Amino acid sequence: MNIYQVKDLPKNKIIEFFKLHWGSTEMVISSGIYDCSALDGFAVVDVDDKIIGLITYLIKDNECEIISLDSMEEGKGIGTTLVQEVENLAIKKNCKIVKLITTNDNLSALKFYQKRGFILSKIIHNAVEEARKVKPEIPLIGNDGIPIRDEIELIKVLN
């Protein structure tokens, strides 16, 4: 597994990745509007030089916020490795917590992060309705037919 900092990969490769998997590089969540292709992050690249995992983050004050995490091959430790890279960096930068926001339909993310020590810290009711005002292409129905309405913040306190 080859891990690179996003800044060390060609920008067009990062942009293509987000367009393919998210429809655009723009992420609209209650903590802000982000161009994921402009954020710091880490990527896992396979032997064919293809990105198979990508995480982006933002550090503000003593908090590190994961903005996006994608793993194209589940069950191989890619997502876990990327989260650990961000946690290690956050510790080096003296962050006290790592946090992230996901939507109420993303049960796999809720399961994934809780298994890795994150706890539910906040529910932001109807946050996705607000996000759709900026990014109307956010679907109404998500995973498993669940209406996408709320955001859930998860945090992990760093030692």
N, C-alpha and C positions, 0 to 999 in steps of 0.2 A: 504494500500500500504506500504510494508516494503522496506525501502531503506537502502542499505549497501554500504560501501566503498568496491571497488573491492578487495583490499588487505585482507579484512575479509572473503572472500569467497574462497572455494577450487580452486586452480589454474587450476586443470583439468576441472572444470566446466566452467571456463572462456574460456579456450582453445577450448573446445567442442562447446561452443556458437559461437565463431568466425568461426570455421571450418564449422559449420552448416549453418550460415547465410552469410559468406563471402568467403567460400572455403579454407581459411587459416587465420592465425592470422596476416599476413603481410598486411600493408596498404602502398601503394606507391602513394605519392602525391608530388606536386612541392616543398613543404616545407621540405620533407624528406621521409625516409623509416622507418616505425615504426612496431614494434611487438606489436600489440594492447593488447596482453595478459600480456605485461610487463609494460603497462602504468597505471597511476593513473586513477581512475574513480569511478563511482557510478553505482549500479545495483538495479533494482526493482525486487523483488522475490515474486511470488504468494504463495497462501496457500499450494500448493503442492511442495514448495521449488524449483520451476522452474523459471529461469531468464526470465522475460517478457519485460525487458528494460535494456539497458546498454549504458553508455556514457563513453568515455575515453578522456583525455585531457593532455596537456603538458603546463607547465608554464616556459616561458623564459623571463628574464628581467621583464618588466612591461606588458607583454602580455600573455594571456591565449588562447591557441589554442585548440578547440574541434577537436579531430582526428576522432572519430566515434560516431554515435548515432543510436541506433536501438530500435524501439518499436514494439513489436509483436502484440499489441492490440491497434490499432489506435482509436483516439477519446475518450480516457479515461483519458487523462492528464498525461500519463506516460512520454512522450517525454518532455512536458513542465516542469514537475517536475524535471526531470534530468537536463535540461538546467538551471533551476533556482538554483539547487544545485551547479552546476559549477560556475554560476555567483556569488553566495553568497561566495563561496570559493575564487574566483578571487578577489573580493572586500577585503576580509580579508587578502589576500596576496599582497594587494596594486597594483593590475593590473589596467591599464588604459583602456584596451580594451579586449574584447573576440572576437576571430576571428575563422573562419573555412573555409574550402574549400569543394566545392561540384562540381559535373560535370554538364555540360550544359543540360543533359537529365533529371536531377533530379528535375523536376518541383515541386513535392510535398515538397521537402526540401526547395526549393527557397520560396515557399509559406509559409511553416511552420516558417522559420526563420524570414522572413520579417514581419509576423504578430506579432512576438515577439520582434520587435524593431531593428533587424539587417538591415544593408543597404549594397547594392552591392558596393564593393570598388575596385575590380580589375578583369579583365578577362585575363586569361593566355592562349593565343591561342595555340592550338595543344599540350597542356601539357600532355594529356593522351597518345598521341603517344610516348612521352618520357617515360612515366610510363610503357608502354607495353614492352619497352626494358628490364626492370627489372622484370616485372610481366606480361608475355605474355598472361596469361589467362584472363586478363581484356577484356570483350567483346567489339566488334566493334559497336554493336547496343544495345541501352539501352531502358529505359522506353518509351513507346508509339512509338516504332520504330525509335527513334531519334538516329542518329549516335553520339557516345560518342567521343568528340574531345577535348573540352576545359574545363578548370577549372574556377570556379567562386569563388572569395573570398568575404565573407561577414564579416562585423565587427559590433560590438555594443560597443559604448563608455559607460564606466561605470561611475557613479557619485561618 
